[in-house]
Amino acid sequence: MDWTLTELRYLLAVVDARSFTVAAGELGVSQAAVSRAVGKLERRLGEGLLVRTPRACEPTPLGVQLTAQARRVLAEV
């Protein structure tokens, strides 16, 4: 699976902030950019990475797995 470092950073920011809007603010990018990046990952995987609710978002089981991998990859970079 090919992932960009930006996509992984954006996913981690959303998981940590539990919000696309807060993550975008912390990253200094638009909420739409964060949403697009996470959406691209989800489409490539064919499965959702986040459960979105009006108040927050939580990682799915696959999201938890990918988040752990993303943390390892970004720690090595």
PyMOL Python script that loads the backbone (N, CA, C, O; Angstrom):
from pymol import cmd

cmd.read_pdbstr("""\
ATOM      1  N   MET A   1       0.854  -1.183   0.000  1.00  0.00           N
ATOM      2  CA  MET A   1       0.000   0.000   0.000  1.00  0.00           C
ATOM      3  C   MET A   1       0.889   1.232   0.000  1.00  0.00           C
ATOM      4  O   MET A   1       1.827   1.332   0.792  1.00  0.00           O
ATOM      5  N   ASP A   2       0.595   2.155  -0.879  1.00  0.00           N
ATOM      6  CA  ASP A   2       1.352   3.400  -0.964  1.00  0.00           C
ATOM      7  C   ASP A   2       0.623   4.503  -0.217  1.00  0.00           C
ATOM      8  O   ASP A   2      -0.522   4.830  -0.530  1.00  0.00           O
ATOM      9  N   TRP A   3       1.291   5.068   0.766  1.00  0.00           N
ATOM     10  CA  TRP A   3       0.756   6.183   1.533  1.00  0.00           C
ATOM     11  C   TRP A   3       1.781   7.298   1.475  1.00  0.00           C
ATOM     12  O   TRP A   3       2.985   7.044   1.435  1.00  0.00           O
ATOM     13  N   THR A   4       1.313   8.512   1.471  1.00  0.00           N
ATOM     14  CA  THR A   4       2.258   9.627   1.562  1.00  0.00           C
ATOM     15  C   THR A   4       2.441   9.987   3.030  1.00  0.00           C
ATOM     16  O   THR A   4       1.569   9.727   3.860  1.00  0.00           O
ATOM     17  N   LEU A   5       3.565  10.578   3.334  1.00  0.00           N
ATOM     18  CA  LEU A   5       3.807  11.007   4.706  1.00  0.00           C
ATOM     19  C   LEU A   5       2.785  12.065   5.125  1.00  0.00           C
ATOM     20  O   LEU A   5       2.368  12.109   6.282  1.00  0.00           O
ATOM     21  N   THR A   6       2.396  12.897   4.199  1.00  0.00           N
ATOM     22  CA  THR A   6       1.381  13.913   4.499  1.00  0.00           C
ATOM     23  C   THR A   6       0.065  13.257   4.903  1.00  0.00           C
ATOM     24  O   THR A   6      -0.561  13.671   5.878  1.00  0.00           O
ATOM     25  N   GLU A   7      -0.354  12.244   4.164  1.00  0.00           N
ATOM     26  CA  GLU A   7      -1.599  11.550   4.510  1.00  0.00           C
ATOM     27  C   GLU A   7      -1.511  10.942   5.902  1.00  0.00           C
ATOM     28  O   GLU A   7      -2.465  11.012   6.676  1.00  0.00           O
ATOM     29  N   LEU A   8      -0.385  10.354   6.215  1.00  0.00           N
ATOM     30  CA  LEU A   8      -0.221   9.747   7.535  1.00  0.00           C
ATOM     31  C   LEU A   8      -0.224  10.808   8.632  1.00  0.00           C
ATOM     32  O   LEU A   8      -0.833  10.614   9.685  1.00  0.00           O
ATOM     33  N   ARG A   9       0.452  11.922   8.388  1.00  0.00           N
ATOM     34  CA  ARG A   9       0.452  13.017   9.371  1.00  0.00           C
ATOM     35  C   ARG A   9      -0.958  13.546   9.594  1.00  0.00           C
ATOM     36  O   ARG A   9      -1.361  13.792  10.731  1.00  0.00           O
ATOM     37  N   TYR A  10      -1.696  13.717   8.524  1.00  0.00           N
ATOM     38  CA  TYR A  10      -3.057  14.234   8.639  1.00  0.00           C
ATOM     39  C   TYR A  10      -3.944  13.252   9.394  1.00  0.00           C
ATOM     40  O   TYR A  10      -4.730  13.664  10.248  1.00  0.00           O
ATOM     41  N   LEU A  11      -3.833  11.973   9.098  1.00  0.00           N
ATOM     42  CA  LEU A  11      -4.625  10.968   9.807  1.00  0.00           C
ATOM     43  C   LEU A  11      -4.314  11.000  11.299  1.00  0.00           C
ATOM     44  O   LEU A  11      -5.227  10.995  12.125  1.00  0.00           O
ATOM     45  N   LEU A  12      -3.042  11.034  11.642  1.00  0.00           N
ATOM     46  CA  LEU A  12      -2.667  11.068  13.059  1.00  0.00           C
ATOM     47  C   LEU A  12      -3.175  12.330  13.747  1.00  0.00           C
ATOM     48  O   LEU A  12      -3.615  12.283  14.896  1.00  0.00           O
ATOM     49  N   ALA A  13      -3.115  13.435  13.055  1.00  0.00           N
ATOM     50  CA  ALA A  13      -3.605  14.679  13.644  1.00  0.00           C
ATOM     51  C   ALA A  13      -5.099  14.588  13.934  1.00  0.00           C
ATOM     52  O   ALA A  13      -5.558  15.054  14.977  1.00  0.00           O
ATOM     53  N   VAL A  14      -5.858  13.992  13.023  1.00  0.00           N
ATOM     54  CA  VAL A  14      -7.303  13.840  13.230  1.00  0.00           C
ATOM     55  C   VAL A  14      -7.578  12.891  14.387  1.00  0.00           C
ATOM     56  O   VAL A  14      -8.423  13.174  15.236  1.00  0.00           O
ATOM     57  N   VAL A  15      -6.876  11.777  14.426  1.00  0.00           N
ATOM     58  CA  VAL A  15      -7.079  10.804  15.509  1.00  0.00           C
ATOM     59  C   VAL A  15      -6.738  11.447  16.855  1.00  0.00           C
ATOM     60  O   VAL A  15      -7.483  11.295  17.823  1.00  0.00           O
ATOM     61  N   ASP A  16      -5.627  12.156  16.917  1.00  0.00           N
ATOM     62  CA  ASP A  16      -5.212  12.768  18.179  1.00  0.00           C
ATOM     63  C   ASP A  16      -6.157  13.888  18.616  1.00  0.00           C
ATOM     64  O   ASP A  16      -6.457  14.025  19.802  1.00  0.00           O
ATOM     65  N   ALA A  17      -6.623  14.685  17.658  1.00  0.00           N
ATOM     66  CA  ALA A  17      -7.506  15.810  17.977  1.00  0.00           C
ATOM     67  C   ALA A  17      -8.967  15.391  18.077  1.00  0.00           C
ATOM     68  O   ALA A  17      -9.788  16.104  18.653  1.00  0.00           O
ATOM     69  N   ARG A  18      -9.285  14.223  17.510  1.00  0.00           N
ATOM     70  CA  ARG A  18     -10.662  13.731  17.435  1.00  0.00           C
ATOM     71  C   ARG A  18     -11.566  14.684  16.656  1.00  0.00           C
ATOM     72  O   ARG A  18     -12.779  14.720  16.862  1.00  0.00           O
ATOM     73  N   SER A  19     -10.947  15.459  15.753  1.00  0.00           N
ATOM     74  CA  SER A  19     -11.687  16.460  14.993  1.00  0.00           C
ATOM     75  C   SER A  19     -10.898  16.848  13.747  1.00  0.00           C
ATOM     76  O   SER A  19      -9.694  17.098  13.819  1.00  0.00           O
ATOM     77  N   PHE A  20     -11.580  16.896  12.604  1.00  0.00           N
ATOM     78  CA  PHE A  20     -10.939  17.358  11.378  1.00  0.00           C
ATOM     79  C   PHE A  20     -10.613  18.843  11.480  1.00  0.00           C
ATOM     80  O   PHE A  20      -9.548  19.280  11.042  1.00  0.00           O
ATOM     81  N   THR A  21     -11.517  19.611  12.050  1.00  0.00           N
ATOM     82  CA  THR A  21     -11.333  21.058  12.144  1.00  0.00           C
ATOM     83  C   THR A  21     -10.160  21.409  13.050  1.00  0.00           C
ATOM     84  O   THR A  21      -9.325  22.239  12.691  1.00  0.00           O
ATOM     85  N   VAL A  22     -10.093  20.786  14.214  1.00  0.00           N
ATOM     86  CA  VAL A  22      -8.988  21.055  15.143  1.00  0.00           C
ATOM     87  C   VAL A  22      -7.670  20.588  14.528  1.00  0.00           C
ATOM     88  O   VAL A  22      -6.664  21.291  14.614  1.00  0.00           O
ATOM     89  N   ALA A  23      -7.670  19.416  13.912  1.00  0.00           N
ATOM     90  CA  ALA A  23      -6.457  18.904  13.277  1.00  0.00           C
ATOM     91  C   ALA A  23      -5.968  19.862  12.198  1.00  0.00           C
ATOM     92  O   ALA A  23      -4.772  20.143  12.109  1.00  0.00           O
ATOM     93  N   ALA A  24      -6.883  20.360  11.383  1.00  0.00           N
ATOM     94  CA  ALA A  24      -6.502  21.297  10.320  1.00  0.00           C
ATOM     95  C   ALA A  24      -5.867  22.550  10.914  1.00  0.00           C
ATOM     96  O   ALA A  24      -4.863  23.041  10.399  1.00  0.00           O
ATOM     97  N   GLY A  25      -6.445  23.066  11.989  1.00  0.00           N
ATOM     98  CA  GLY A  25      -5.875  24.238  12.641  1.00  0.00           C
ATOM     99  C   GLY A  25      -4.478  23.976  13.159  1.00  0.00           C
ATOM    100  O   GLY A  25      -3.593  24.821  13.017  1.00  0.00           O
ATOM    101  N   GLU A  26      -4.271  22.820  13.755  1.00  0.00           N
ATOM    102  CA  GLU A  26      -2.950  22.474  14.284  1.00  0.00           C
ATOM    103  C   GLU A  26      -1.926  22.285  13.167  1.00  0.00           C
ATOM    104  O   GLU A  26      -0.745  22.590  13.334  1.00  0.00           O
ATOM    105  N   LEU A  27      -2.397  21.774  12.025  1.00  0.00           N
ATOM    106  CA  LEU A  27      -1.506  21.540  10.890  1.00  0.00           C
ATOM    107  C   LEU A  27      -1.283  22.788  10.042  1.00  0.00           C
ATOM    108  O   LEU A  27      -0.349  22.847   9.243  1.00  0.00           O
ATOM    109  N   GLY A  28      -2.145  23.784  10.222  1.00  0.00           N
ATOM    110  CA  GLY A  28      -2.034  25.002   9.436  1.00  0.00           C
ATOM    111  C   GLY A  28      -2.517  24.839   8.003  1.00  0.00           C
ATOM    112  O   GLY A  28      -2.026  25.510   7.096  1.00  0.00           O
ATOM    113  N   VAL A  29      -3.478  23.945   7.803  1.00  0.00           N
ATOM    114  CA  VAL A  29      -4.054  23.718   6.477  1.00  0.00           C
ATOM    115  C   VAL A  29      -5.575  23.805   6.598  1.00  0.00           C
ATOM    116  O   VAL A  29      -6.114  23.946   7.696  1.00  0.00           O
ATOM    117  N   SER A  30      -6.248  23.720   5.472  1.00  0.00           N
ATOM    118  CA  SER A  30      -7.708  23.791   5.508  1.00  0.00           C
ATOM    119  C   SER A  30      -8.296  22.458   5.960  1.00  0.00           C
ATOM    120  O   SER A  30      -7.681  21.402   5.815  1.00  0.00           O
ATOM    121  N   GLN A  31      -9.495  22.539   6.508  1.00  0.00           N
ATOM    122  CA  GLN A  31     -10.211  21.320   6.906  1.00  0.00           C
ATOM    123  C   GLN A  31     -10.462  20.454   5.679  1.00  0.00           C
ATOM    124  O   GLN A  31     -10.410  19.226   5.760  1.00  0.00           O
ATOM    125  N   ALA A  32     -10.733  21.089   4.548  1.00  0.00           N
ATOM    126  CA  ALA A  32     -10.986  20.343   3.315  1.00  0.00           C
ATOM    127  C   ALA A  32      -9.759  19.528   2.894  1.00  0.00           C
ATOM    128  O   ALA A  32      -9.900  18.401   2.418  1.00  0.00           O
ATOM    129  N   ALA A  33      -8.563  20.087   3.066  1.00  0.00           N
ATOM    130  CA  ALA A  33      -7.337  19.361   2.706  1.00  0.00           C
ATOM    131  C   ALA A  33      -7.167  18.120   3.577  1.00  0.00           C
ATOM    132  O   ALA A  33      -6.782  17.058   3.087  1.00  0.00           O
ATOM    133  N   VAL A  34      -7.452  18.258   4.854  1.00  0.00           N
ATOM    134  CA  VAL A  34      -7.345  17.118   5.765  1.00  0.00           C
ATOM    135  C   VAL A  34      -8.386  16.064   5.395  1.00  0.00           C
ATOM    136  O   VAL A  34      -8.078  14.873   5.340  1.00  0.00           O
ATOM    137  N   SER A  35      -9.600  16.499   5.146  1.00  0.00           N
ATOM    138  CA  SER A  35     -10.677  15.579   4.784  1.00  0.00           C
ATOM    139  C   SER A  35     -10.362  14.840   3.490  1.00  0.00           C
ATOM    140  O   SER A  35     -10.594  13.636   3.389  1.00  0.00           O
ATOM    141  N   ARG A  36      -9.838  15.552   2.504  1.00  0.00           N
ATOM    142  CA  ARG A  36      -9.473  14.909   1.228  1.00  0.00           C
ATOM    143  C   ARG A  36      -8.396  13.860   1.425  1.00  0.00           C
ATOM    144  O   ARG A  36      -8.491  12.764   0.873  1.00  0.00           O
ATOM    145  N   ALA A  37      -7.365  14.184   2.211  1.00  0.00           N
ATOM    146  CA  ALA A  37      -6.252  13.253   2.421  1.00  0.00           C
ATOM    147  C   ALA A  37      -6.731  11.978   3.114  1.00  0.00           C
ATOM    148  O   ALA A  37      -6.374  10.875   2.701  1.00  0.00           O
ATOM    149  N   VAL A  38      -7.532  12.126   4.156  1.00  0.00           N
ATOM    150  CA  VAL A  38      -8.043  10.947   4.861  1.00  0.00           C
ATOM    151  C   VAL A  38      -8.994  10.168   3.948  1.00  0.00           C
ATOM    152  O   VAL A  38      -8.980   8.937   3.940  1.00  0.00           O
ATOM    153  N   GLY A  39      -9.807  10.876   3.190  1.00  0.00           N
ATOM    154  CA  GLY A  39     -10.709  10.214   2.247  1.00  0.00           C
ATOM    155  C   GLY A  39      -9.965   9.407   1.199  1.00  0.00           C
ATOM    156  O   GLY A  39     -10.406   8.320   0.828  1.00  0.00           O
ATOM    157  N   LYS A  40      -8.840   9.925   0.716  1.00  0.00           N
ATOM    158  CA  LYS A  40      -8.035   9.188  -0.260  1.00  0.00           C
ATOM    159  C   LYS A  40      -7.519   7.880   0.333  1.00  0.00           C
ATOM    160  O   LYS A  40      -7.541   6.836  -0.320  1.00  0.00           O
ATOM    161  N   LEU A  41      -7.058   7.953   1.571  1.00  0.00           N
ATOM    162  CA  LEU A  41      -6.600   6.735   2.240  1.00  0.00           C
ATOM    163  C   LEU A  41      -7.736   5.723   2.356  1.00  0.00           C
ATOM    164  O   LEU A  41      -7.559   4.539   2.070  1.00  0.00           O
ATOM    165  N   GLU A  42      -8.891   6.199   2.773  1.00  0.00           N
ATOM    166  CA  GLU A  42     -10.040   5.303   2.946  1.00  0.00           C
ATOM    167  C   GLU A  42     -10.456   4.681   1.618  1.00  0.00           C
ATOM    168  O   GLU A  42     -10.773   3.493   1.569  1.00  0.00           O
ATOM    169  N   ARG A  43     -10.459   5.458   0.548  1.00  0.00           N
ATOM    170  CA  ARG A  43     -10.832   4.902  -0.767  1.00  0.00           C
ATOM    171  C   ARG A  43      -9.829   3.857  -1.229  1.00  0.00           C
ATOM    172  O   ARG A  43     -10.221   2.817  -1.759  1.00  0.00           O
ATOM    173  N   ARG A  44      -8.540   4.116  -1.036  1.00  0.00           N
ATOM    174  CA  ARG A  44      -7.526   3.143  -1.440  1.00  0.00           C
ATOM    175  C   ARG A  44      -7.640   1.841  -0.656  1.00  0.00           C
ATOM    176  O   ARG A  44      -7.419   0.757  -1.194  1.00  0.00           O
ATOM    177  N   LEU A  45      -7.985   1.963   0.615  1.00  0.00           N
ATOM    178  CA  LEU A  45      -8.119   0.776   1.459  1.00  0.00           C
ATOM    179  C   LEU A  45      -9.470   0.100   1.264  1.00  0.00           C
ATOM    180  O   LEU A  45      -9.630  -1.078   1.583  1.00  0.00           O
ATOM    181  N   GLY A  46     -10.435   0.840   0.742  1.00  0.00           N
ATOM    182  CA  GLY A  46     -11.770   0.300   0.553  1.00  0.00           C
ATOM    183  C   GLY A  46     -12.530   0.123   1.856  1.00  0.00           C
ATOM    184  O   GLY A  46     -13.468  -0.670   1.935  1.00  0.00           O
ATOM    185  N   GLU A  47     -12.124   0.858   2.867  1.00  0.00           N
ATOM    186  CA  GLU A  47     -12.737   0.738   4.192  1.00  0.00           C
ATOM    187  C   GLU A  47     -12.508   2.028   4.966  1.00  0.00           C
ATOM    188  O   GLU A  47     -11.498   2.706   4.777  1.00  0.00           O
ATOM    189  N   GLY A  48     -13.449   2.360   5.834  1.00  0.00           N
ATOM    190  CA  GLY A  48     -13.330   3.567   6.637  1.00  0.00           C
ATOM    191  C   GLY A  48     -12.252   3.451   7.702  1.00  0.00           C
ATOM    192  O   GLY A  48     -12.027   2.378   8.262  1.00  0.00           O
ATOM    193  N   LEU A  49     -11.595   4.559   7.973  1.00  0.00           N
ATOM    194  CA  LEU A  49     -10.576   4.612   9.020  1.00  0.00           C
ATOM    195  C   LEU A  49     -11.099   5.322  10.260  1.00  0.00           C
ATOM    196  O   LEU A  49     -10.560   5.161  11.355  1.00  0.00           O
ATOM    197  N   LEU A  50     -12.154   6.107  10.075  1.00  0.00           N
ATOM    198  CA  LEU A  50     -12.697   6.899  11.168  1.00  0.00           C
ATOM    199  C   LEU A  50     -14.215   6.791  11.196  1.00  0.00           C
ATOM    200  O   LEU A  50     -14.866   6.743  10.152  1.00  0.00           O
ATOM    201  N   VAL A  51     -14.762   6.754  12.393  1.00  0.00           N
ATOM    202  CA  VAL A  51     -16.205   6.858  12.587  1.00  0.00           C
ATOM    203  C   VAL A  51     -16.456   8.318  12.925  1.00  0.00           C
ATOM    204  O   VAL A  51     -15.974   8.827  13.937  1.00  0.00           O
ATOM    205  N   ARG A  52     -17.219   8.987  12.060  1.00  0.00           N
ATOM    206  CA  ARG A  52     -17.469  10.414  12.240  1.00  0.00           C
ATOM    207  C   ARG A  52     -18.826  10.617  12.912  1.00  0.00           C
ATOM    208  O   ARG A  52     -19.834  10.046  12.495  1.00  0.00           O
ATOM    209  N   THR A  53     -18.832  11.434  13.951  1.00  0.00           N
ATOM    210  CA  THR A  53     -20.070  11.833  14.611  1.00  0.00           C
ATOM    211  C   THR A  53     -20.088  13.352  14.633  1.00  0.00           C
ATOM    212  O   THR A  53     -19.068  13.979  14.349  1.00  0.00           O
ATOM    213  N   PRO A  54     -21.217  13.955  14.960  1.00  0.00           N
ATOM    214  CA  PRO A  54     -21.254  15.420  14.977  1.00  0.00           C
ATOM    215  C   PRO A  54     -20.255  16.048  15.955  1.00  0.00           C
ATOM    216  O   PRO A  54     -19.798  17.168  15.728  1.00  0.00           O
ATOM    217  N   ARG A  55     -19.920  15.361  17.009  1.00  0.00           N
ATOM    218  CA  ARG A  55     -19.048  15.957  18.028  1.00  0.00           C
ATOM    219  C   ARG A  55     -17.592  15.509  17.957  1.00  0.00           C
ATOM    220  O   ARG A  55     -16.716  16.199  18.478  1.00  0.00           O
ATOM    221  N   ALA A  56     -17.317  14.389  17.334  1.00  0.00           N
ATOM    222  CA  ALA A  56     -15.939  13.881  17.319  1.00  0.00           C
ATOM    223  C   ALA A  56     -15.802  12.790  16.273  1.00  0.00           C
ATOM    224  O   ALA A  56     -16.774  12.415  15.617  1.00  0.00           O
ATOM    225  N   CYS A  57     -14.610  12.293  16.128  1.00  0.00           N
ATOM    226  CA  CYS A  57     -14.383  11.121  15.283  1.00  0.00           C
ATOM    227  C   CYS A  57     -13.436  10.185  16.036  1.00  0.00           C
ATOM    228  O   CYS A  57     -12.540  10.618  16.760  1.00  0.00           O
ATOM    229  N   GLU A  58     -13.666   8.911  15.840  1.00  0.00           N
ATOM    230  CA  GLU A  58     -12.886   7.860  16.502  1.00  0.00           C
ATOM    231  C   GLU A  58     -12.372   6.900  15.437  1.00  0.00           C
ATOM    232  O   GLU A  58     -13.051   6.680  14.434  1.00  0.00           O
ATOM    233  N   PRO A  59     -11.200   6.331  15.630  1.00  0.00           N
ATOM    234  CA  PRO A  59     -10.694   5.365  14.652  1.00  0.00           C
ATOM    235  C   PRO A  59     -11.469   4.051  14.686  1.00  0.00           C
ATOM    236  O   PRO A  59     -11.871   3.576  15.748  1.00  0.00           O
ATOM    237  N   THR A  60     -11.668   3.484  13.520  1.00  0.00           N
ATOM    238  CA  THR A  60     -12.232   2.145  13.394  1.00  0.00           C
ATOM    239  C   THR A  60     -11.131   1.149  13.764  1.00  0.00           C
ATOM    240  O   THR A  60      -9.991   1.560  13.978  1.00  0.00           O
ATOM    241  N   PRO A  61     -11.439  -0.136  13.844  1.00  0.00           N
ATOM    242  CA  PRO A  61     -10.357  -1.102  14.094  1.00  0.00           C
ATOM    243  C   PRO A  61      -9.219  -0.988  13.069  1.00  0.00           C
ATOM    244  O   PRO A  61      -8.045  -1.058  13.433  1.00  0.00           O
ATOM    245  N   LEU A  62      -9.568  -0.814  11.800  1.00  0.00           N
ATOM    246  CA  LEU A  62      -8.530  -0.627  10.790  1.00  0.00           C
ATOM    247  C   LEU A  62      -7.791   0.688  11.030  1.00  0.00           C
ATOM    248  O   LEU A  62      -6.576   0.760  10.850  1.00  0.00           O
ATOM    249  N   GLY A  63      -8.515   1.718  11.432  1.00  0.00           N
ATOM    250  CA  GLY A  63      -7.895   3.000  11.747  1.00  0.00           C
ATOM    251  C   GLY A  63      -6.895   2.896  12.883  1.00  0.00           C
ATOM    252  O   GLY A  63      -5.848   3.542  12.855  1.00  0.00           O
ATOM    253  N   VAL A  64      -7.216   2.087  13.881  1.00  0.00           N
ATOM    254  CA  VAL A  64      -6.289   1.865  15.006  1.00  0.00           C
ATOM    255  C   VAL A  64      -5.015   1.201  14.500  1.00  0.00           C
ATOM    256  O   VAL A  64      -3.911   1.594  14.878  1.00  0.00           O
ATOM    257  N   GLN A  65      -5.171   0.192  13.643  1.00  0.00           N
ATOM    258  CA  GLN A  65      -3.996  -0.500  13.093  1.00  0.00           C
ATOM    259  C   GLN A  65      -3.137   0.452  12.267  1.00  0.00           C
ATOM    260  O   GLN A  65      -1.917   0.500  12.432  1.00  0.00           O
ATOM    261  N   LEU A  66      -3.779   1.210  11.378  1.00  0.00           N
ATOM    262  CA  LEU A  66      -3.023   2.114  10.515  1.00  0.00           C
ATOM    263  C   LEU A  66      -2.379   3.235  11.329  1.00  0.00           C
ATOM    264  O   LEU A  66      -1.270   3.670  11.021  1.00  0.00           O
ATOM    265  N   THR A  67      -3.065   3.694  12.351  1.00  0.00           N
ATOM    266  CA  THR A  67      -2.504   4.739  13.207  1.00  0.00           C
ATOM    267  C   THR A  67      -1.216   4.252  13.874  1.00  0.00           C
ATOM    268  O   THR A  67      -0.224   4.979  13.930  1.00  0.00           O
ATOM    269  N   ALA A  68      -1.239   3.035  14.371  1.00  0.00           N
ATOM    270  CA  ALA A  68      -0.029   2.476  15.000  1.00  0.00           C
ATOM    271  C   ALA A  68       1.112   2.387  13.985  1.00  0.00           C
ATOM    272  O   ALA A  68       2.251   2.735  14.296  1.00  0.00           O
ATOM    273  N   GLN A  69       0.807   1.926  12.782  1.00  0.00           N
ATOM    274  CA  GLN A  69       1.833   1.842  11.738  1.00  0.00           C
ATOM    275  C   GLN A  69       2.335   3.228  11.362  1.00  0.00           C
ATOM    276  O   GLN A  69       3.535   3.427  11.170  1.00  0.00           O
ATOM    277  N   ALA A  70       1.417   4.191  11.256  1.00  0.00           N
ATOM    278  CA  ALA A  70       1.786   5.552  10.873  1.00  0.00           C
ATOM    279  C   ALA A  70       2.724   6.171  11.914  1.00  0.00           C
ATOM    280  O   ALA A  70       3.680   6.865  11.569  1.00  0.00           O
ATOM    281  N   ARG A  71       2.438   5.910  13.179  1.00  0.00           N
ATOM    282  CA  ARG A  71       3.304   6.455  14.237  1.00  0.00           C
ATOM    283  C   ARG A  71       4.725   5.887  14.114  1.00  0.00           C
ATOM    284  O   ARG A  71       5.705   6.615  14.272  1.00  0.00           O
ATOM    285  N   ARG A  72       4.825   4.588  13.831  1.00  0.00           N
ATOM    286  CA  ARG A  72       6.145   3.967  13.656  1.00  0.00           C
ATOM    287  C   ARG A  72       6.870   4.553  12.452  1.00  0.00           C
ATOM    288  O   ARG A  72       8.051   4.890  12.536  1.00  0.00           O
ATOM    289  N   VAL A  73       6.159   4.673  11.330  1.00  0.00           N
ATOM    290  CA  VAL A  73       6.776   5.200  10.113  1.00  0.00           C
ATOM    291  C   VAL A  73       7.260   6.625  10.333  1.00  0.00           C
ATOM    292  O   VAL A  73       8.398   6.956  10.002  1.00  0.00           O
ATOM    293  N   LEU A  74       6.400   7.467  10.891  1.00  0.00           N
ATOM    294  CA  LEU A  74       6.782   8.867  11.079  1.00  0.00           C
ATOM    295  C   LEU A  74       7.882   9.026  12.123  1.00  0.00           C
ATOM    296  O   LEU A  74       8.664   9.973  12.047  1.00  0.00           O
ATOM    297  N   ALA A  75       7.956   8.130  13.084  1.00  0.00           N
ATOM    298  CA  ALA A  75       9.045   8.189  14.068  1.00  0.00           C
ATOM    299  C   ALA A  75      10.390   7.872  13.425  1.00  0.00           C
ATOM    300  O   ALA A  75      11.430   8.365  13.862  1.00  0.00           O
ATOM    301  N   GLU A  76      10.359   7.046  12.387  1.00  0.00           N
ATOM    302  CA  GLU A  76      11.590   6.671  11.714  1.00  0.00           C
ATOM    303  C   GLU A  76      12.046   7.689  10.682  1.00  0.00           C
ATOM    304  O   GLU A  76      13.208   7.698  10.277  1.00  0.00           O
ATOM    305  N   VAL A  77      11.139   8.532  10.267  1.00  0.00           N
ATOM    306  CA  VAL A  77      11.467   9.515   9.207  1.00  0.00           C
ATOM    307  C   VAL A  77      12.182  10.703   9.802  1.00  0.00           C
ATOM    308  O   VAL A  77      12.540  11.634   9.081  1.00  0.00           O
TER     309      VAL A  77
END
""", "prot")
cmd.dss("prot")
cmd.show_as("cartoon", "prot")
cmd.util.cbc("prot")
cmd.orient("prot")
